[in-house]
Amino acid sequence: MTSVFKALSDPTRRAILQHLQQGPMGAGELAELFDVSKPTMSAHFAVLVAAGLIEPDKQGRTITYRLCLSVLEDALLGFAQVFGLNVSRSEPSSMSPEKEKP
């Protein structure tokens, strides 16, 4: 849980997660959205991957990231329980955006 909250402590990393709510995005595509260097973006991606909040998919030289909301849900539920709040997940991936069904 500590690594998740460390990852969430930075506004750039929170913004990355917000962009990934729309769906998987390439590292370069994400980097273009921020006014920081590519090494800095790589460091942000590394923190988010280490926390389990995003998952990389490498195809050749291209890395695509996708959001792993279940990790965030688990951390938030655990945090709420530390303070005695009786909160539970009502359904799997309840925080994830709705996907269109085929």
C-alpha positions in Angstrom: 0.0 0.0 0.0 2.9 2.4 0.7 4.2 2.2 -2.8 0.8 3.1 -4.2 0.5 6.2 -2.0 4.0 7.2 -2.9 3.1 6.9 -6.5 -0.1 9.0 -6.0 1.8 11.7 -4.1 3.1 13.3 -7.3 0.7 15.4 -9.4 2.3 14.3 -12.7 1.8 10.6 -11.9 -1.9 11.3 -10.9 -2.4 13.0 -14.2 -0.8 10.0 -16.1 -3.4 7.8 -14.3 -6.2 10.1 -15.3 -5.1 10.0 -19.0 -4.9 6.2 -18.8 -8.5 6.0 -17.6 -9.5 6.6 -21.3 -7.6 3.5 -22.3 -4.0 2.2 -23.0 -1.6 4.8 -24.3 2.0 4.7 -25.6 4.8 6.1 -23.6 5.6 8.7 -26.3 2.0 9.7 -26.6 1.8 10.2 -22.8 5.1 12.0 -22.7 3.9 14.6 -25.2 1.1 15.6 -22.8 3.6 16.8 -20.2 6.2 19.5 -20.2 9.0 17.3 -18.7 11.9 15.5 -20.1 11.7 11.9 -21.4 14.0 10.6 -18.6 11.7 12.3 -16.1 8.6 10.6 -17.7 10.4 7.3 -17.6 11.1 7.7 -13.9 7.4 8.5 -13.3 6.4 5.4 -15.4 8.8 3.3 -13.3 7.3 4.4 -10.0 3.8 3.7 -11.3 4.8 0.2 -12.6 6.6 -0.6 -9.3 3.4 0.3 -7.4 1.4 -1.9 -9.8 -0.8 1.0 -10.9 0.1 0.6 -14.5 1.2 -2.3 -16.6 3.7 -2.0 -19.5 3.3 -3.9 -22.8 6.5 -3.8 -24.9 6.2 -4.4 -28.6 9.6 -3.9 -30.2 10.7 -0.4 -29.2 7.2 0.7 -28.3 5.8 0.6 -24.8 2.1 0.9 -24.2 0.8 1.4 -20.7 -2.6 0.4 -19.3 -4.2 1.3 -16.0 -4.6 -1.3 -13.2 -7.4 0.1 -11.2 -7.8 -3.0 -9.0 -4.5 -2.1 -7.3 -5.8 1.4 -6.6 -9.1 0.0 -5.3 -7.3 -2.4 -2.9 -5.1 0.4 -1.6 -8.0 2.8 -1.0 -10.1 0.1 0.7 -7.1 -0.9 2.9 -6.6 2.7 3.8 -10.2 3.2 4.7 -10.2 0.1 6.9 -7.1 1.4 8.8 -9.4 4.2 9.9 -12.2 1.9 10.9 -14.4 2.7 7.9 -16.5 -0.3 6.9 -16.1 0.0 3.1 -16.1 -2.9 0.7 -16.0 -3.3 -3.0 -19.5 -3.6 -4.3 -18.6 -5.3 -7.5 -15.3 -6.2 -9.3 -13.6 -3.2 -10.8 -16.3 -0.9 -9.6 -14.0 2.1 -10.1 -13.1 1.3 -13.7 -14.8 3.1 -16.6 -17.6 1.1 -18.2 -16.6 -0.7 -21.3 -18.8 -1.2 -24.3 -20.1 -4.7 -24.7 -19.8 -6.2 -28.1 
